[in-house]
Amino acid sequence: MIWNRNWVTFLDSLLQLNILGRTHNGISKLKYMRSILIDTRSHESVKLVKADGQTCIEAQIYSLQDVTRCGGVSLQGIKFDDISQFPRSTITMKREFIAHKPIGSFGVKTGIYVFLQIVAENCLDRHVDVIELVDDHNEQTFGNLLETVAKELTTFSLDHKYTAIENVVDGSTIKHCDVLMGNNLLSGKKVQQLAHKQFIISIEKSDTTIINLPYIEVSAMETPIGRLVLARLPTPEGAPEHNFFVSIPKDVALELFLERTMHNLLPMQRLILIDDAAPSGELVALIRKWRSEQETNNLNLIIMNNQMEIDCNLHEQLRKNLAVNMYKNGCWGSEYYIPLNDNDMICQQVRLGSTVPGDLEALTWMEISEPISSKNVKVMFGHRELLT
């Protein structure tokens, strides 16, 4: 056992040594220990050995006597609770840039993946309430698909309900939902009258021209069963709004920088943050947090990986009021998780990031598109935990 004069890690190592000797292939949790004896004088006089440059003390486990000894420490009667492991389905996804209006045909599943991530990114919390509007002559188009998405996309939670469209007589039925889903919703007068702040996901089988409708088309994809559209109603016209553009400096405390910048804005100014790198989970979480705290906190993040073109239609993108928008290779979009096809190559380089700063439950692996720099330092990571 490594002895670095730290009793906590030393005792924890002895517990782990007992766990490693068990046949249980899973998690073992310390239940109780009959006794623990520490003789500091004996411990100081024990023979130290060198192993891999570390100062170590030889340990012995006597299974028949149920005793573990190392230096001046003796542990007796250690008992564990074996926690069964539940089988987990393998979920394989990739994260890449997806244009909001891509060229070519996409599967409905991919489109729903992207659209729901856009909605979640613009919700006040990490929960998305979905109401699917159906009629008596129409099967529930998205039901099974949404159940799959809820299991595979862990960056937000999802609640899905059905409602017959003829039963929606006023806005109270859909008032608290985040997104309405269904077929040919954009051309329906009822949805136009009742929808307010909700996003709308609709499969348009007819040649619906959204230019003539009171919606902003956030994203659209051609699918085998029709044109899949994500739209929303524009914010009601109010006092003129002035945009204030600020580039995000490098090596700064993001939350403090954001707070100071927002406090210096005039009441009717909207903050547009400009960055040249893919948004980190920390930055996206800070923007979502700030937007949710007050309705007056109006800010957006614009990512430009290259020089923005004059005809990039920035004004139209700002009307969408998306939390994050990325301009890349002449297209507006952002980075999203989508299902990995059998022919896709699994990436070799990933990084561990958090979608919510300070929340260990929000840790997720993210693909690194750039090659690892030779300046980076290789590290070895180990974890031990003293269970009480």
N, C-alpha and C positions, 0 to 999 in steps of 0.2 A: 504494500500500500504506500502511495506517495505521502510523505510527511513534510509539510511545509509550515508546520506550527499553527495550523488552522484546524481547531477541533471540530468545527461544524462539517467541513468537507471530509475530514478524516473519518468521522463516525458515519457519515452518509456513504462513504466508499465501502465501509464494512457491511452496511446494509445491502448495497448493490452487489457486493461479492456473494452474499447469500442468495440474492435473486437470480444471479447468473447461474448458480448451481441447481436451480429448479428446472423441472421438466415442463412446466407450464409455458406454452407458447402464446404469451399475451401479457397483460398488465397485472403485476402483483402489487398489492397495496398492503403496507404494514398494518397489521391488526393490533398486536400488542407484543410486549417484550417483558419477560418475567423479571429480569434484573440486568443492570448495566453497572459494572465496576470499573473505576478508573484509578489506577495507582500512579500518580505523577512521578514519584521517585523512581519506581521501576521503569516507567516509560522513558525517563531521561537517561537511564543507564543501558537501555537496550542497544543492541548492535545495529548500526545503520549500514545499508548497502547502497551502491550506486547502480542505477539501471536507466539507460537512455538519457543520461545527464541529470536524472532526478534522484533526490534522496528518498530512499524507501525503507520500509520495515516489513519483515516477513510476517505473513498472516497464516493461521491454521484454522481449519473448520473440523470439529469433531462431531460427526453426524450422530453417533450413538449417544453421546452425552448432550447433544443439542447445544454445543458451546462454540463460540467463535472468539479466538484470541489473536491479538496483534499488539505487540509492545506491552504497555501497561493496561490495556483495555481488554475486558472480558464481557461478552454479550451472551446471555443465556435465555433459552426459551423463546426464540423469535418465531412468531406466527404471522402468516400472510393470508390475505383474502385474494383469491384469484378472480379477476374480472374477465368475463367472457368477451371475446371480440365478435361484434356483429359484422356479417359480411357486407362489404361495400361494393356497389357497382362501379366499374371503371368508367370515369367520365373523361373523355378526351376532347379538348377544345383548343383552338388557337386564337390568338389575339392579333388582329391586323387592321390596317386602315381600310374602311369601307366608305365609299362615296355615298352621299345621301341620295343621289340620283345616278346610280351606276348604269353602265352600258351592258346590255346582254340580259339573259334570263337567270333568275335565282330561284331556289326552292322556297316554298312558303315557310318552312321551318327556319331557314336562315333569315328571312325577312322578319319574322316574328321575334327571333333572337335580337336582331339589331334594333327594331322599333321599341321593344320593351326596355332595352338598356338606355335608349334615348329618353324614354318617359321617366325611368327611375333616376336618371341623372338630373332631371329637372323637377323631381318631387321634393317636398320639404323634408322627407325622411327617407329611409331605405325600404319603404313599404309601398307597393303598388296595388291599388284596388281596381279590378277590371270587371266591367259589366258587359256581357255579350247580349246584344239585342237580337232576338230570333222571332220568327212568326210560325204559324201552324203548318205552313207548307215548306218550311226550310229546316234542314237538319242543323245541328249545332256544329258549326264549321271548325271552331278553334278549341273545343273542349279538351280532347285528349292531348293535343299539342301543348296547351298551356300547362297541363299537369307535368309533362316532360320538362318544359322550360323551368317550372318552379323547382324541380328536383336538381337540375343541372346547373342553373345559374344561381350561385350562392352569394353574389354581391348584393342582393336585395331579396325581400320576401314578397310573395304574390298571393292575392286573394281573388278568386274567380267566381262570379255568379252569373246566372242566366235570368233574363227578363224578357217576357213577350213584348214586342214593340208596341202592340195595341194597348198594353196596360200602362204605358208611359204617358200619362195625361198631363203631368206638370213636372217641373224641374226637381221636385223633392225626391223622386225616385233615384235620380242620377246625380244628385247634388254633391255627394261626398266621394264619388268615384274619381279616379285619376284618368281613366281611359275607357272609351266606348268602342266596342268591336262588333263587326257584323258585315253584311253584304249590302253594297250600294247605299251606304249611309249618307254619303256626301250629297247625293241628289234628293234626299228625303227632306221635306219641309219641316217635319216634326223635330228632327235632330237639329236642324238649323235654328229653330226657335228655342229649343230647350237647353242645348249645350252651351256652356259658358266658358269655364277655364279648362275643361277636359280636352285631352288629346283624343283623336278619333283614328282608329285603325279599320280600314274598310277594303274589301276586295271589290273593285269596280269592274264588272263584267261588260258594262256598256262603255261607250266612248264619252265618258264624263269629262268635261273640260272644266278644271278647277278654276281657271282664270275667270269664268263667269259666275263663280260661287263665292260666298263670303268666307272663304277659308284661306289659310296660309299653308301651302304644301311643304311640310318639313322634310319628308323623304318619300321616295316612291321607287318601287321595283317591279319589273315584269316577271310574273310567275306563270307556271303552266296552267293555273286556273283563273288567271286574270291579273289585273294591275293592282298590286298591293300598295296602299297609300297610307301614310301617316300625316295627319293634318291637325290643325288647331285653329280656333277662331282668333282673330287679332285682338290685341288689348284695346279696350274702348279708348277712343280719342280723348285726350285731356289737354293739359297745358303742354306747350312745346317742350320737347326733351332735348337736352344738349349732351352729346357724347364726349367723354373725357378719356383720351387714350394714354395709357401708361405702359411702358415696357418693364417687365419684371427683371430686376437686377439679379445678378448671380451672387451666391453665398450670402444670403440674407435670411433672417427669420421671417418666414412667409406670413405667419399670422400677425406679427407686429407690423410688418410692412403694409399688409392689407388694411389693418385697423387704422393706422395713421393716414393712409391715403384716403380711405372712406370718410374720415372725420374732416378732411380738408375740402371735400366736395360741397358745391352749392346744392340747395334742396332739390332742384330739378335736373341735376346732372346724373348721367349714367356712366359708371366706370367700365371701361373696356380694357382688360388686361391683355397685353401682347407678349407672347413668348415664342421662341424659335425651336423648342424641343417638345417631344411628346409629353402630354400632361402626366405628372405623377399622381398616384393615388392620394397623397397628402394634399396636393394643390386642389384637386377636384373636390375632396372632402371639405376643405376650408371654404371653397366657393359655395358648396351646397349649404354648409353650416351658416355662412354669412347671409345668404339669400333667404334662409328660413327664419332668421331671427327677427327681421322686420320687413314689412312689405316695401318700405322705402329703400332697403338695401338692394339697389338695382345694379347688378354687375354681370359681366360676361367675360369669358376667356377665349381669345382668338389665338390659334397656333398657326404660325407661318414657317414652314420648313424651308422655304426659299422665298425669293423676292416676290412680293404680291403684284399681280398684274393689274393694269389699270381697269380692265373690264371684268374684274372678279366679282362684281355685283355685291359688294360689301353691304350696301344699304339694305338689300333684300334679306341678307343673312341676319342683320341686326333686328329686322322685323320679326324674325322667328323667335328671338329672345331665348336662345338656347344657352345653357350654362357653359357648355364647351363646344367650340366649332373649330375645325382644323382645315387649313387650305394646303393641299398637297397635290402636286402634279396637275395643276389646273382644275382641281375639283374640290368642292366643299364636302366634308365628312368628319369622321373621327375614328378612333380605335375602339373596336368592339370584339367581344368573344363570339365566335361562331363555331358550329360543329366541325370537327376535323374529319375530312374524307379519307377513305382508305388509301388513296393515291398521294395524300399529302405527306411530306417529310416531317418527322417530329424534330423540333428545334433542339439544338445542342447547347444553347446558352440561355440561361434564365436568371432572373433576379427575384429576390423575395421582397415584396412591398406590402404596404397596408393601405386599404381603401379608406380607412378611418384612422387618423392619427391617434396613437395611444391605445387603440383597441386591438388586443392580441387575437381576438376572434376574427378580425378582418384581414389577417395575413393571407396573402395569395401569391402564387408564383406567376411571374410575367416574363414573356419572351423578350430577349435582348436581340435586336436586329443588327446592332453594330458589333464588330469583332471586339473581343476583350483586349483592353489596352495592356501593353507590356509594363506600364507603370503601376498597374494594380498589384497589390500584395496578396499572395495566396495565404489563406488562414485556415486553421483547423478549428472546428467548433465542437464543443462538448457540453453536455447539460447534465447536471445532477440536481436532485431535489430532495430535501429532507421532509418526508411526510409525517405529519403530526395528527 
